[in-house]
Amino acid sequence: MGQHTQGPWIVSLDPRYPSEPCIDAVIDGSVWHVALCHNAAGPGDGCAEANARLIAAAPELLATLKDALPVLRAELEKQTAASAELPSVDSVTLRTARLRYEAAVAVLAKIDGPLPQLKQRSELR
């Protein structure tokens, strides 16, 4: 799997698509187009800008999640050890730590793992 386009990513407007925000990467002073966000419900619904902001934050979100993973794992290990002292008790803290760590791993697997088979539009109906 290839590496994603490096950031930072920014939201901008292409004059050819004035109601559909673009996500662009700025690399060594050059601007590279990453994506275009269409309005889902029509030109006035405003979701395209919100989607563009979320997508533009993706490189930073990914880096933050990768940085947090060791902390989440350490907390899970700490709570697992504490629970081992009282094996009959699966504490809320341990369950929370496990859920947080597993959620982070699942998100990273979506990014770093194989891409799912894409469905044809006709299959989605």
N, CA, C and O atoms as CSV, one atom per row, in Angstrom:
chain,resi,resn,atom,element,x,y,z
A,1,MET,N,N,0.839,-1.170,0.000
A,1,MET,CA,C,0.000,0.000,0.000
A,1,MET,C,C,0.890,1.240,0.000
A,1,MET,O,O,1.897,1.287,0.706
A,2,GLY,N,N,0.519,2.229,-0.783
A,2,GLY,CA,C,1.304,3.447,-0.880
A,2,GLY,C,C,1.125,4.357,0.320
A,2,GLY,O,O,0.191,4.209,1.108
A,3,GLN,N,N,2.021,5.276,0.434
A,3,GLN,CA,C,1.977,6.283,1.489
A,3,GLN,C,C,1.013,7.385,1.079
A,3,GLN,O,O,0.957,7.757,-0.094
A,4,HIS,N,N,0.252,7.910,2.037
A,4,HIS,CA,C,-0.642,9.014,1.697
A,4,HIS,C,C,0.167,10.275,1.382
A,4,HIS,O,O,1.327,10.396,1.777
A,5,THR,N,N,-0.445,11.187,0.683
A,5,THR,CA,C,0.192,12.462,0.356
A,5,THR,C,C,0.500,13.202,1.647
A,5,THR,O,O,-0.367,13.366,2.505
A,6,GLN,N,N,1.729,13.642,1.774
A,6,GLN,CA,C,2.146,14.333,2.990
A,6,GLN,C,C,1.394,15.654,3.152
A,6,GLN,O,O,0.930,16.240,2.174
A,7,GLY,N,N,1.284,16.105,4.377
A,7,GLY,CA,C,0.602,17.351,4.689
A,7,GLY,C,C,1.588,18.495,4.747
A,7,GLY,O,O,2.761,18.311,4.426
A,8,PRO,N,N,1.153,19.644,5.139
A,8,PRO,CA,C,-0.216,19.866,5.605
A,8,PRO,C,C,-1.209,19.879,4.448
A,8,PRO,O,O,-0.877,20.205,3.309
A,9,TRP,N,N,-2.442,19.510,4.789
A,9,TRP,CA,C,-3.529,19.625,3.831
A,9,TRP,C,C,-4.338,20.851,4.204
A,9,TRP,O,O,-4.524,21.158,5.381
A,10,ILE,N,N,-4.813,21.541,3.190
A,10,ILE,CA,C,-5.600,22.759,3.410
A,10,ILE,C,C,-6.897,22.676,2.617
A,10,ILE,O,O,-7.005,21.907,1.662
A,11,VAL,N,N,-7.864,23.465,3.016
A,11,VAL,CA,C,-9.119,23.586,2.271
A,11,VAL,C,C,-9.022,24.845,1.431
A,11,VAL,O,O,-8.657,25.909,1.930
A,12,SER,N,N,-9.348,24.720,0.170
A,12,SER,CA,C,-9.317,25.868,-0.730
A,12,SER,C,C,-10.482,25.756,-1.704
A,12,SER,O,O,-11.213,24.766,-1.702
A,13,LEU,N,N,-10.645,26.774,-2.530
A,13,LEU,CA,C,-11.680,26.756,-3.562
A,13,LEU,C,C,-11.036,26.857,-4.932
A,13,LEU,O,O,-10.184,27.711,-5.178
A,14,ASP,N,N,-11.450,25.987,-5.800
A,14,ASP,CA,C,-11.024,26.023,-7.194
A,14,ASP,C,C,-12.072,26.849,-7.934
A,14,ASP,O,O,-13.262,26.552,-7.821
A,15,PRO,N,N,-11.674,27.874,-8.686
A,15,PRO,CA,C,-12.662,28.711,-9.390
A,15,PRO,C,C,-13.586,27.904,-10.311
A,15,PRO,O,O,-14.698,28.337,-10.613
A,16,ARG,N,N,-13.125,26.738,-10.753
A,16,ARG,CA,C,-13.978,25.916,-11.622
A,16,ARG,C,C,-15.114,25.261,-10.847
A,16,ARG,O,O,-16.132,24.893,-11.433
A,17,TYR,N,N,-14.947,25.112,-9.521
A,17,TYR,CA,C,-15.952,24.461,-8.672
A,17,TYR,C,C,-16.209,25.328,-7.438
A,17,TYR,O,O,-15.837,24.936,-6.331
A,18,PRO,N,N,-16.834,26.491,-7.601
A,18,PRO,CA,C,-16.923,27.449,-6.499
A,18,PRO,C,C,-17.739,26.983,-5.292
A,18,PRO,O,O,-17.574,27.530,-4.201
A,19,SER,N,N,-18.609,25.993,-5.457
A,19,SER,CA,C,-19.394,25.542,-4.307
A,19,SER,C,C,-18.906,24.211,-3.762
A,19,SER,O,O,-19.556,23.612,-2.905
A,20,GLU,N,N,-17.751,23.740,-4.259
A,20,GLU,CA,C,-17.229,22.453,-3.825
A,20,GLU,C,C,-15.781,22.614,-3.368
A,20,GLU,O,O,-14.876,22.713,-4.197
A,21,PRO,N,N,-15.558,22.640,-2.055
A,21,PRO,CA,C,-14.216,22.868,-1.538
A,21,PRO,C,C,-13.232,21.774,-1.958
A,21,PRO,O,O,-13.592,20.604,-2.084
A,22,CYS,N,N,-11.991,22.186,-2.170
A,22,CYS,CA,C,-10.901,21.271,-2.517
A,22,CYS,C,C,-10.046,21.040,-1.276
A,22,CYS,O,O,-9.946,21.896,-0.397
A,23,ILE,N,N,-9.443,19.877,-1.231
A,23,ILE,CA,C,-8.419,19.607,-0.239
A,23,ILE,C,C,-7.114,19.527,-1.022
A,23,ILE,O,O,-6.977,18.739,-1.957
A,24,ASP,N,N,-6.166,20.358,-0.620
A,24,ASP,CA,C,-4.887,20.427,-1.302
A,24,ASP,C,C,-3.765,20.167,-0.302
A,24,ASP,O,O,-3.885,20.491,0.880
A,25,ALA,N,N,-2.687,19.586,-0.782
A,25,ALA,CA,C,-1.484,19.392,0.022
A,25,ALA,C,C,-0.472,20.449,-0.394
A,25,ALA,O,O,-0.333,20.762,-1.576
A,26,VAL,N,N,0.224,20.990,0.582
A,26,VAL,CA,C,1.280,21.952,0.308
A,26,VAL,C,C,2.609,21.252,0.565
A,26,VAL,O,O,2.964,20.974,1.710
A,27,ILE,N,N,3.342,20.969,-0.517
A,27,ILE,CA,C,4.588,20.227,-0.416
A,27,ILE,C,C,5.696,21.068,-1.039
A,27,ILE,O,O,5.666,21.368,-2.232
A,28,ASP,N,N,6.663,21.441,-0.228
A,28,ASP,CA,C,7.791,22.257,-0.683
A,28,ASP,C,C,7.326,23.502,-1.436
A,28,ASP,O,O,7.905,23.873,-2.457
A,29,GLY,N,N,6.293,24.132,-0.933
A,29,GLY,CA,C,5.785,25.362,-1.534
A,29,GLY,C,C,4.867,25.160,-2.719
A,29,GLY,O,O,4.302,26.129,-3.228
A,30,SER,N,N,4.701,23.925,-3.174
A,30,SER,CA,C,3.788,23.641,-4.282
A,30,SER,C,C,2.473,23.094,-3.738
A,30,SER,O,O,2.444,22.394,-2.727
A,31,VAL,N,N,1.398,23.425,-4.423
A,31,VAL,CA,C,0.072,22.963,-4.017
A,31,VAL,C,C,-0.344,21.814,-4.921
A,31,VAL,O,O,-0.322,21.929,-6.147
A,32,TRP,N,N,-0.726,20.700,-4.295
A,32,TRP,CA,C,-1.144,19.493,-5.012
A,32,TRP,C,C,-2.575,19.147,-4.619
A,32,TRP,O,O,-2.909,19.093,-3.436
A,33,HIS,N,N,-3.405,18.917,-5.610
A,33,HIS,CA,C,-4.808,18.588,-5.361
A,33,HIS,C,C,-4.926,17.178,-4.788
A,33,HIS,O,O,-4.366,16.235,-5.348
A,34,VAL,N,N,-5.642,17.026,-3.687
A,34,VAL,CA,C,-5.870,15.728,-3.053
A,34,VAL,C,C,-7.292,15.249,-3.303
A,34,VAL,O,O,-7.502,14.093,-3.670
A,35,ALA,N,N,-8.274,16.132,-3.106
A,35,ALA,CA,C,-9.674,15.704,-3.231
A,35,ALA,C,C,-10.577,16.910,-3.450
A,35,ALA,O,O,-10.191,18.057,-3.222
A,36,LEU,N,N,-11.777,16.615,-3.896
A,36,LEU,CA,C,-12.821,17.617,-4.095
A,36,LEU,C,C,-14.050,17.124,-3.354
A,36,LEU,O,O,-14.437,15.965,-3.506
A,37,CYS,N,N,-14.667,17.979,-2.558
A,37,CYS,CA,C,-15.846,17.579,-1.785
A,37,CYS,C,C,-17.107,18.133,-2.439
A,37,CYS,O,O,-17.269,19.342,-2.601
A,38,HIS,N,N,-17.985,17.222,-2.806
A,38,HIS,CA,C,-19.264,17.599,-3.401
A,38,HIS,C,C,-20.294,17.796,-2.297
A,38,HIS,O,O,-20.186,17.206,-1.222
A,39,ASN,N,N,-21.285,18.623,-2.567
A,39,ASN,CA,C,-22.394,18.781,-1.637
A,39,ASN,C,C,-23.294,17.558,-1.746
A,39,ASN,O,O,-23.748,17.207,-2.835
A,40,ALA,N,N,-23.545,16.924,-0.634
A,40,ALA,CA,C,-24.309,15.678,-0.646
A,40,ALA,C,C,-25.798,15.909,-0.873
A,40,ALA,O,O,-26.437,15.150,-1.601
A,41,ALA,N,N,-26.344,16.928,-0.269
A,41,ALA,CA,C,-27.789,17.132,-0.339
A,41,ALA,C,C,-28.174,18.311,-1.222
A,41,ALA,O,O,-29.354,18.651,-1.310
A,42,GLY,N,N,-27.228,18.924,-1.860
A,42,GLY,CA,C,-27.522,20.071,-2.706
A,42,GLY,C,C,-26.581,21.208,-2.422
A,42,GLY,O,O,-25.846,21.181,-1.435
A,43,PRO,N,N,-26.594,22.208,-3.275
A,43,PRO,CA,C,-25.601,23.283,-3.179
A,43,PRO,C,C,-25.661,24.103,-1.898
A,43,PRO,O,O,-24.666,24.732,-1.538
A,44,GLY,N,N,-26.782,24.118,-1.203
A,44,GLY,CA,C,-26.866,24.974,-0.024
A,44,GLY,C,C,-26.757,24.247,1.295
A,44,GLY,O,O,-26.962,24.867,2.339
A,45,ASP,N,N,-26.442,22.952,1.302
A,45,ASP,CA,C,-26.508,22.219,2.567
A,45,ASP,C,C,-25.290,22.406,3.461
A,45,ASP,O,O,-25.385,22.151,4.661
A,46,GLY,N,N,-24.172,22.833,2.941
A,46,GLY,CA,C,-23.001,23.140,3.767
A,46,GLY,C,C,-22.174,21.948,4.195
A,46,GLY,O,O,-21.144,22.132,4.845
A,47,CYS,N,N,-22.577,20.734,3.860
A,47,CYS,CA,C,-21.803,19.578,4.315
A,47,CYS,C,C,-20.475,19.472,3.592
A,47,CYS,O,O,-19.530,18.909,4.146
A,48,ALA,N,N,-20.363,19.989,2.379
A,48,ALA,CA,C,-19.112,19.873,1.637
A,48,ALA,C,C,-17.973,20.560,2.380
A,48,ALA,O,O,-16.867,20.024,2.443
A,49,GLU,N,N,-18.223,21.724,2.937
A,49,GLU,CA,C,-17.169,22.425,3.675
A,49,GLU,C,C,-16.792,21.660,4.938
A,49,GLU,O,O,-15.609,21.545,5.258
A,50,ALA,N,N,-17.784,21.135,5.659
A,50,ALA,CA,C,-17.492,20.338,6.861
A,50,ALA,C,C,-16.706,19.085,6.495
A,50,ALA,O,O,-15.755,18.722,7.187
A,51,ASN,N,N,-17.100,18.423,5.411
A,51,ASN,CA,C,-16.369,17.233,4.959
A,51,ASN,C,C,-14.934,17.597,4.576
A,51,ASN,O,O,-13.996,16.871,4.906
A,52,ALA,N,N,-14.770,18.714,3.885
A,52,ALA,CA,C,-13.437,19.152,3.467
A,52,ALA,C,C,-12.542,19.434,4.672
A,52,ALA,O,O,-11.362,19.083,4.663
A,53,ARG,N,N,-13.087,20.054,5.691
A,53,ARG,CA,C,-12.292,20.333,6.896
A,53,ARG,C,C,-11.861,19.040,7.582
A,53,ARG,O,O,-10.723,18.915,8.035
A,54,LEU,N,N,-12.785,18.078,7.652
A,54,LEU,CA,C,-12.459,16.794,8.267
A,54,LEU,C,C,-11.371,16.071,7.479
A,54,LEU,O,O,-10.416,15.555,8.059
A,55,ILE,N,N,-11.518,16.034,6.166
A,55,ILE,CA,C,-10.518,15.375,5.329
A,55,ILE,C,C,-9.170,16.088,5.432
A,55,ILE,O,O,-8.131,15.433,5.508
A,56,ALA,N,N,-9.177,17.410,5.437
A,56,ALA,CA,C,-7.931,18.169,5.525
A,56,ALA,C,C,-7.201,17.907,6.842
A,56,ALA,O,O,-5.977,18.022,6.901
A,57,ALA,N,N,-7.931,17.561,7.886
A,57,ALA,CA,C,-7.312,17.263,9.180
A,57,ALA,C,C,-6.779,15.835,9.258
A,57,ALA,O,O,-6.111,15.487,10.232
A,58,ALA,N,N,-7.057,15.001,8.258
A,58,ALA,CA,C,-6.705,13.581,8.307
A,58,ALA,C,C,-5.229,13.306,8.607
A,58,ALA,O,O,-4.951,12.459,9.456
A,59,PRO,N,N,-4.268,13.972,7.959
A,59,PRO,CA,C,-2.868,13.665,8.282
A,59,PRO,C,C,-2.522,13.936,9.744
A,59,PRO,O,O,-1.771,13.178,10.357
A,60,GLU,N,N,-3.070,15.013,10.301
A,60,GLU,CA,C,-2.807,15.334,11.699
A,60,GLU,C,C,-3.510,14.349,12.627
A,60,GLU,O,O,-2.951,13.944,13.646
A,61,LEU,N,N,-4.740,13.961,12.275
A,61,LEU,CA,C,-5.458,12.971,13.075
A,61,LEU,C,C,-4.708,11.646,13.088
A,61,LEU,O,O,-4.587,11.010,14.135
A,62,LEU,N,N,-4.208,11.228,11.937
A,62,LEU,CA,C,-3.455,9.983,11.847
A,62,LEU,C,C,-2.198,10.045,12.712
A,62,LEU,O,O,-1.917,9.115,13.467
A,63,ALA,N,N,-1.457,11.116,12.606
A,63,ALA,CA,C,-0.234,11.256,13.401
A,63,ALA,C,C,-0.550,11.253,14.896
A,63,ALA,O,O,0.172,10.638,15.681
A,64,THR,N,N,-1.613,11.928,15.288
A,64,THR,CA,C,-2.005,11.977,16.694
A,64,THR,C,C,-2.398,10.596,17.198
A,64,THR,O,O,-2.016,10.205,18.301
A,65,LEU,N,N,-3.160,9.854,16.395
A,65,LEU,CA,C,-3.569,8.511,16.802
A,65,LEU,C,C,-2.354,7.596,16.927
A,65,LEU,O,O,-2.261,6.819,17.877
A,66,LYS,N,N,-1.429,7.677,15.985
A,66,LYS,CA,C,-0.222,6.845,16.064
A,66,LYS,C,C,0.610,7.206,17.302
A,66,LYS,O,O,1.181,6.326,17.945
A,67,ASP,N,N,0.675,8.490,17.630
A,67,ASP,CA,C,1.397,8.917,18.830
A,67,ASP,C,C,0.703,8.436,20.104
A,67,ASP,O,O,1.370,8.128,21.092
A,68,ALA,N,N,-0.617,8.370,20.089
A,68,ALA,CA,C,-1.387,7.975,21.272
A,68,ALA,C,C,-1.402,6.460,21.486
A,68,ALA,O,O,-1.640,6.003,22.604
A,69,LEU,N,N,-1.156,5.689,20.453
A,69,LEU,CA,C,-1.267,4.233,20.555
A,69,LEU,C,C,-0.399,3.633,21.670
A,69,LEU,O,O,-0.905,2.802,22.423
A,70,PRO,N,N,0.875,4.008,21.815
A,70,PRO,CA,C,1.664,3.443,22.915
A,70,PRO,C,C,1.101,3.798,24.298
A,70,PRO,O,O,1.180,2.994,25.227
A,71,VAL,N,N,0.542,4.986,24.429
A,71,VAL,CA,C,-0.054,5.394,25.704
A,71,VAL,C,C,-1.297,4.550,25.990
A,71,VAL,O,O,-1.510,4.103,27.117
A,72,LEU,N,N,-2.112,4.339,24.955
A,72,LEU,CA,C,-3.303,3.509,25.120
A,72,LEU,C,C,-2.922,2.071,25.467
A,72,LEU,O,O,-3.567,1.438,26.303
A,73,ARG,N,N,-1.880,1.563,24.828
A,73,ARG,CA,C,-1.413,0.192,25.117
A,73,ARG,C,C,-0.884,0.101,26.545
A,73,ARG,O,O,-1.175,-0.866,27.249
A,74,ALA,N,N,-0.112,1.095,26.981
A,74,ALA,CA,C,0.430,1.093,28.342
A,74,ALA,C,C,-0.696,1.117,29.374
A,74,ALA,O,O,-0.617,0.441,30.400
A,75,GLU,N,N,-1.718,1.877,29.107
A,75,GLU,CA,C,-2.858,1.930,30.032
A,75,GLU,C,C,-3.571,0.582,30.074
A,75,GLU,O,O,-3.968,0.126,31.146
A,76,LEU,N,N,-3.737,-0.058,28.919
A,76,LEU,CA,C,-4.347,-1.376,28.873
A,76,LEU,C,C,-3.513,-2.385,29.664
A,76,LEU,O,O,-4.061,-3.178,30.430
A,77,GLU,N,N,-2.201,-2.357,29.482
A,77,GLU,CA,C,-1.332,-3.271,30.221
A,77,GLU,C,C,-1.385,-3.014,31.718
A,77,GLU,O,O,-1.397,-3.950,32.517
A,78,LYS,N,N,-1.416,-1.743,32.093
A,78,LYS,CA,C,-1.508,-1.379,33.520
A,78,LYS,C,C,-2.809,-1.906,34.121
A,78,LYS,O,O,-2.810,-2.491,35.205
A,79,GLN,N,N,-3.911,-1.695,33.412
A,79,GLN,CA,C,-5.208,-2.139,33.932
A,79,GLN,C,C,-5.325,-3.664,33.915
A,79,GLN,O,O,-5.980,-4.247,34.779
A,80,THR,N,N,-4.695,-4.306,32.937
A,80,THR,CA,C,-4.688,-5.774,32.889
A,80,THR,C,C,-3.932,-6.333,34.088
A,80,THR,O,O,-4.379,-7.293,34.716
A,81,ALA,N,N,-2.791,-5.737,34.404
A,81,ALA,CA,C,-2.005,-6.179,35.560
A,81,ALA,C,C,-2.783,-5.957,36.854
A,81,ALA,O,O,-2.784,-6.817,37.734
A,82,ALA,N,N,-3.436,-4.821,36.969
A,82,ALA,CA,C,-4.223,-4.534,38.173
A,82,ALA,C,C,-5.381,-5.523,38.308
A,82,ALA,O,O,-5.723,-5.939,39.415
A,83,SER,N,N,-5.972,-5.891,37.191
A,83,SER,CA,C,-7.081,-6.834,37.202
A,83,SER,C,C,-6.597,-8.247,37.535
A,83,SER,O,O,-7.348,-9.045,38.096
A,84,ALA,N,N,-5.346,-8.555,37.192
A,84,ALA,CA,C,-4.797,-9.887,37.476
A,84,ALA,C,C,-4.712,-10.139,38.973
A,84,ALA,O,O,-4.792,-11.278,39.433
A,85,GLU,N,N,-4.547,-9.058,39.725
A,85,GLU,CA,C,-4.503,-9.192,41.184
A,85,GLU,C,C,-5.865,-9.584,41.740
A,85,GLU,O,O,-5.948,-10.217,42.792
A,86,LEU,N,N,-6.930,-9.212,41.042
A,86,LEU,CA,C,-8.297,-9.571,41.413
A,86,LEU,C,C,-8.960,-10.202,40.198
A,86,LEU,O,O,-9.783,-9.554,39.552
A,87,PRO,N,N,-8.626,-11.457,39.866
A,87,PRO,CA,C,-9.089,-12.064,38.615
A,87,PRO,C,C,-10.600,-12.160,38.472
A,87,PRO,O,O,-11.104,-12.268,37.354
A,88,SER,N,N,-11.316,-12.125,39.556
A,88,SER,CA,C,-12.768,-12.242,39.446
A,88,SER,C,C,-13.432,-10.921,39.079
A,88,SER,O,O,-14.638,-10.868,38.834
A,89,VAL,N,N,-12.645,-9.866,39.043
A,89,VAL,CA,C,-13.199,-8.541,38.761
A,89,VAL,C,C,-12.653,-8.032,37.429
A,89,VAL,O,O,-11.448,-7.829,37.282
A,90,ASP,N,N,-13.542,-7.830,36.464
A,90,ASP,CA,C,-13.162,-7.195,35.197
A,90,ASP,C,C,-13.640,-5.758,35.320
A,90,ASP,O,O,-14.798,-5.452,35.035
A,91,SER,N,N,-12.768,-4.905,35.733
A,91,SER,CA,C,-13.165,-3.546,36.093
A,91,SER,C,C,-13.609,-2.724,34.894
A,91,SER,O,O,-13.239,-3.003,33.754
A,92,VAL,N,N,-14.396,-1.724,35.174
A,92,VAL,CA,C,-14.833,-0.776,34.158
A,92,VAL,C,C,-13.623,-0.085,33.540
A,92,VAL,O,O,-13.602,0.189,32.340
A,93,THR,N,N,-12.627,0.192,34.357
A,93,THR,CA,C,-11.418,0.845,33.862
A,93,THR,C,C,-10.685,-0.047,32.860
A,93,THR,O,O,-10.190,0.439,31.844
A,94,LEU,N,N,-10.615,-1.350,33.144
A,94,LEU,CA,C,-9.971,-2.270,32.221
A,94,LEU,C,C,-10.773,-2.371,30.928
A,94,LEU,O,O,-10.199,-2.332,29.840
A,95,ARG,N,N,-12.087,-2.501,31.035
A,95,ARG,CA,C,-12.917,-2.574,29.823
A,95,ARG,C,C,-12.774,-1.314,28.985
A,95,ARG,O,O,-12.684,-1.389,27.759
A,96,THR,N,N,-12.753,-0.160,29.635
A,96,THR,CA,C,-12.593,1.115,28.921
A,96,THR,C,C,-11.237,1.182,28.231
A,96,THR,O,O,-11.148,1.584,27.071
A,97,ALA,N,N,-10.186,0.791,28.934
A,97,ALA,CA,C,-8.842,0.797,28.347
A,97,ALA,C,C,-8.775,-0.141,27.150
A,97,ALA,O,O,-8.184,0.199,26.125
A,98,ARG,N,N,-9.384,-1.328,27.277
A,98,ARG,CA,C,-9.372,-2.299,26.178
A,98,ARG,C,C,-10.140,-1.751,24.976
A,98,ARG,O,O,-9.674,-1.857,23.842
A,99,LEU,N,N,-11.310,-1.168,25.220
A,99,LEU,CA,C,-12.113,-0.617,24.121
A,99,LEU,C,C,-11.389,0.522,23.404
A,99,LEU,O,O,-11.421,0.600,22.176
A,100,ARG,N,N,-10.746,1.395,24.156
A,100,ARG,CA,C,-10.013,2.512,23.539
A,100,ARG,C,C,-8.862,2.008,22.674
A,100,ARG,O,O,-8.671,2.469,21.548
A,101,TYR,N,N,-8.098,1.058,23.211
A,101,TYR,CA,C,-6.964,0.526,22.462
A,101,TYR,C,C,-7.445,-0.207,21.216
A,101,TYR,O,O,-6.906,0.004,20.129
A,102,GLU,N,N,-8.442,-1.056,21.357
A,102,GLU,CA,C,-8.950,-1.817,20.213
A,102,GLU,C,C,-9.553,-0.899,19.149
A,102,GLU,O,O,-9.416,-1.165,17.954
A,103,ALA,N,N,-10.215,0.173,19.571
A,103,ALA,CA,C,-10.769,1.125,18.598
A,103,ALA,C,C,-9.647,1.801,17.815
A,103,ALA,O,O,-9.747,1.965,16.599
A,104,ALA,N,N,-8.588,2.190,18.503
A,104,ALA,CA,C,-7.458,2.833,17.825
A,104,ALA,C,C,-6.803,1.866,16.843
A,104,ALA,O,O,-6.473,2.253,15.722
A,105,VAL,N,N,-6.614,0.623,17.251
A,105,VAL,CA,C,-6.008,-0.381,16.368
A,105,VAL,C,C,-6.900,-0.623,15.150
A,105,VAL,O,O,-6.400,-0.772,14.035
A,106,ALA,N,N,-8.213,-0.664,15.359
A,106,ALA,CA,C,-9.141,-0.896,14.246
A,106,ALA,C,C,-9.098,0.249,13.239
A,106,ALA,O,O,-9.146,0.012,12.032
A,107,VAL,N,N,-9.009,1.477,13.717
A,107,VAL,CA,C,-8.926,2.620,12.804
A,107,VAL,C,C,-7.617,2.563,12.014
A,107,VAL,O,O,-7.611,2.784,10.803
A,108,LEU,N,N,-6.525,2.269,12.689
A,108,LEU,CA,C,-5.243,2.186,11.994
A,108,LEU,C,C,-5.231,1.044,10.986
A,108,LEU,O,O,-4.587,1.154,9.942
A,109,ALA,N,N,-5.928,-0.048,11.277
A,109,ALA,CA,C,-6.012,-1.162,10.319
A,109,ALA,C,C,-6.770,-0.741,9.061
A,109,ALA,O,O,-6.448,-1.192,7.962
A,110,LYS,N,N,-7.771,0.117,9.218
A,110,LYS,CA,C,-8.487,0.637,8.044
A,110,LYS,C,C,-7.549,1.445,7.158
A,110,LYS,O,O,-7.675,1.427,5.933
A,111,ILE,N,N,-6.622,2.144,7.768
A,111,ILE,CA,C,-5.715,3.012,7.021
A,111,ILE,C,C,-4.556,2.213,6.429
A,111,ILE,O,O,-4.217,2.382,5.258
A,112,ASP,N,N,-3.956,1.350,7.228
A,112,ASP,CA,C,-2.749,0.642,6.806
A,112,ASP,C,C,-3.014,-0.714,6.176
A,112,ASP,O,O,-2.133,-1.284,5.534
A,113,GLY,N,N,-4.229,-1.236,6.354
A,113,GLY,CA,C,-4.537,-2.564,5.839
A,113,GLY,C,C,-4.975,-2.522,4.389
A,113,GLY,O,O,-4.983,-1.467,3.756
A,114,PRO,N,N,-5.342,-3.697,3.869
A,114,PRO,CA,C,-5.785,-3.751,2.470
A,114,PRO,C,C,-7.093,-2.998,2.283
A,114,PRO,O,O,-7.935,-2.951,3.180
A,115,LEU,N,N,-7.246,-2.422,1.125
A,115,LEU,CA,C,-8.471,-1.703,0.830
A,115,LEU,C,C,-9.612,-2.688,0.609
A,115,LEU,O,O,-9.403,-3.735,-0.005
A,116,PRO,N,N,-10.816,-2.379,1.095
A,116,PRO,CA,C,-11.946,-3.272,0.858
A,116,PRO,C,C,-12.344,-3.233,-0.614
A,116,PRO,O,O,-12.060,-2.265,-1.319
A,117,GLN,N,N,-12.996,-4.284,-1.063
A,117,GLN,CA,C,-13.504,-4.304,-2.427
A,117,GLN,C,C,-14.576,-3.231,-2.560
A,117,GLN,O,O,-15.504,-3.172,-1.753
A,118,LEU,N,N,-14.451,-2.399,-3.558
A,118,LEU,CA,C,-15.435,-1.352,-3.782
A,118,LEU,C,C,-16.637,-1.932,-4.508
A,118,LEU,O,O,-16.500,-2.764,-5.405
A,119,LYS,N,N,-17.807,-1.482,-4.109
A,119,LYS,CA,C,-19.039,-1.953,-4.738
A,119,LYS,C,C,-19.434,-1.000,-5.856
A,119,LYS,O,O,-19.202,0.207,-5.776
A,120,GLN,N,N,-20.028,-1.554,-6.887
A,120,GLN,CA,C,-20.577,-0.736,-7.961
A,120,GLN,C,C,-21.791,0.003,-7.427
A,120,GLN,O,O,-22.474,-0.498,-6.534
A,121,ARG,N,N,-22.069,1.172,-7.955
A,121,ARG,CA,C,-23.245,1.927,-7.516
A,121,ARG,C,C,-24.515,1.108,-7.618
A,121,ARG,O,O,-25.387,1.210,-6.756
A,122,SER,N,N,-24.633,0.293,-8.663
A,122,SER,CA,C,-25.844,-0.510,-8.849
A,122,SER,C,C,-26.000,-1.525,-7.717
A,122,SER,O,O,-27.125,-1.920,-7.410
A,123,GLU,N,N,-24.904,-1.962,-7.085
A,123,GLU,CA,C,-24.971,-2.909,-5.987
A,123,GLU,C,C,-25.417,-2.255,-4.684
A,123,GLU,O,O,-25.865,-2.941,-3.766
A,124,LEU,N,N,-25.296,-0.923,-4.599
A,124,LEU,CA,C,-25.645,-0.214,-3.380
A,124,LEU,C,C,-27.145,0.040,-3.257
A,124,LEU,O,O,-27.616,0.439,-2.191
A,125,ARG,N,N,-27.883,-0.180,-4.304
A,125,ARG,CA,C,-29.334,0.109,-4.260
A,125,ARG,C,C,-30.111,-1.027,-3.704
A,125,ARG,O,O,-31.335,-0.946,-3.599
